[in-house]
Amino acid sequence: MLNQTLMGAIAFGSAVAGLFFFRFWRRSGDRFFVFFALAFWLEAMNRVVLALLPSTSELTPVVYLIRVVAYGLILVAIVQKNRPRS
């Protein structure tokens, strides 16, 4: 029960962080914020899946793949932001 509560809190925090980045994107139009918003929303969905499915472990390939994609989006955002403009 405590594990599910903590997963729910982490999912909620990730979803709220995604909303903040989405709001920053709406104001600035910078794709950097879209990538971060998508990454945090993927992480939120990942935590919800972990909390709802009792037999799912964090080491399950699908769960791990979703997390890798989310962190990959963050890396892409950072690389694109720091790339020199032509």
MARKETOR-483362 format. One record per residue (C-alpha): residue number from 1; x, y, z. Coordinates in steps of 0.25 Angstrom, whole numbers, plus 2048, in hexadecimal, padded with zeros to 3 digits. Layout:
<nodes>
i:NUM | east:X | north:Y | up:Z
...
</nodes>
This chain:
<nodes>
i:1 | east:800 | north:800 | up:800
i:2 | east:80B | north:80A | up:803
i:3 | east:812 | north:806 | up:7F7
i:4 | east:806 | north:80A | up:7EE
i:5 | east:804 | north:817 | up:7F6
i:6 | east:813 | north:81B | up:7F3
i:7 | east:811 | north:817 | up:7E4
i:8 | east:805 | north:820 | up:7E4
i:9 | east:80C | north:82B | up:7EA
i:10 | east:818 | north:82A | up:7E0
i:11 | east:80E | north:829 | up:7D5
i:12 | east:806 | north:835 | up:7D9
i:13 | east:813 | north:83D | up:7DB
i:14 | east:818 | north:839 | up:7CD
i:15 | east:80B | north:83D | up:7C7
i:16 | east:80B | north:84B | up:7CD
i:17 | east:81A | north:84D | up:7C9
i:18 | east:815 | north:849 | up:7BB
i:19 | east:80A | north:854 | up:7BC
i:20 | east:814 | north:85E | up:7C0
i:21 | east:81D | north:85B | up:7B4
i:22 | east:811 | north:85B | up:7AB
i:23 | east:80D | north:869 | up:7B0
i:24 | east:81C | north:86E | up:7AE
i:25 | east:81B | north:869 | up:7A0
i:26 | east:80E | north:870 | up:79D
i:27 | east:814 | north:87D | up:7A1
i:28 | east:822 | north:87C | up:79A
i:29 | east:81F | north:872 | up:78F
i:30 | east:82C | north:86B | up:792
i:31 | east:82C | north:85C | up:78E
i:32 | east:836 | north:85A | up:79A
i:33 | east:82A | north:85B | up:7A4
i:34 | east:821 | north:851 | up:79B
i:35 | east:82B | north:846 | up:79C
i:36 | east:82C | north:848 | up:7AB
i:37 | east:81D | north:848 | up:7AD
i:38 | east:81C | north:83B | up:7A5
i:39 | east:827 | north:835 | up:7AD
i:40 | east:820 | north:838 | up:7BA
i:41 | east:812 | north:833 | up:7B5
i:42 | east:819 | north:826 | up:7B0
i:43 | east:81F | north:825 | up:7BE
i:44 | east:811 | north:827 | up:7C5
i:45 | east:80A | north:81D | up:7BC
i:46 | east:816 | north:813 | up:7BF
i:47 | east:813 | north:815 | up:7CE
i:48 | east:804 | north:813 | up:7CD
i:49 | east:807 | north:806 | up:7C5
i:50 | east:810 | north:802 | up:7D0
i:51 | east:806 | north:805 | up:7DB
i:52 | east:7FA | north:7FE | up:7D4
i:53 | east:800 | north:7F1 | up:7D0
i:54 | east:804 | north:7E9 | up:7DC
i:55 | east:80E | north:7E0 | up:7D5
i:56 | east:815 | north:7EA | up:7CD
i:57 | east:824 | north:7ED | up:7D2
i:58 | east:82C | north:7F9 | up:7CE
i:59 | east:835 | north:7EF | up:7C7
i:60 | east:82B | north:7EB | up:7BD
i:61 | east:82F | north:7EE | up:7AF
i:62 | east:823 | north:7F6 | up:7AB
i:63 | east:824 | north:7FF | up:7B7
i:64 | east:833 | north:800 | up:7B6
i:65 | east:831 | north:804 | up:7A7
i:66 | east:827 | north:80F | up:7AA
i:67 | east:831 | north:815 | up:7B4
i:68 | east:83C | north:814 | up:7AA
i:69 | east:833 | north:81C | up:7A0
i:70 | east:830 | north:826 | up:7AA
i:71 | east:83E | north:829 | up:7AE
i:72 | east:842 | north:828 | up:79F
i:73 | east:838 | north:834 | up:79D
i:74 | east:83F | north:83C | up:7A8
i:75 | east:84D | north:839 | up:7A1
i:76 | east:848 | north:83D | up:793
i:77 | east:842 | north:84A | up:799
i:78 | east:84F | north:84E | up:7A0
i:79 | east:857 | north:84A | up:793
i:80 | east:84E | north:852 | up:78A
i:81 | east:84E | north:85E | up:793
i:82 | east:85E | north:85E | up:794
i:83 | east:860 | north:85C | up:785
i:84 | east:866 | north:868 | up:77E
i:85 | east:85C | north:86F | up:775
i:86 | east:85F | north:872 | up:767
</nodes>
